[in-house]
Amino acid sequence: EVDNNGKQTVYSFIQVQCGEVDFLHVFYAQPNMTVEVSSNKNKEIGFNVYEISGRLVHHEIRQITRGFSRFDLNLQKKLPDGIYIIQMTDGNDVSTTKVMVH
């Protein structure tokens, strides 16, 4: 999707079941990566962003509240074009999705 200013937005939607987390949506609009999570309880969730080569480019832990949470990951810089793997950890459960950035 391209807005009126020519800014390109890439979306990746994935519906997952990860422990007590009902779903995870990831939106990338350079340089921000927005995450939406729904959980049936307050809990700590870990997020990792990997290049397709497997190199970790970002790690963050967030405390989410019961219900719907939406927040930006604190990426230090704009991601270069490519495919990235977003990993969410919820205790012993792990879920992943891919995001294409271009």
Summary of the structure (lengths in Angstrom):
residues: 102
radius of gyration: 13.4
end to end distance: 11.1
largest distance: 42.9
contacts: 286
relative contact order: 0.27
helix: 0%
strand: 67%
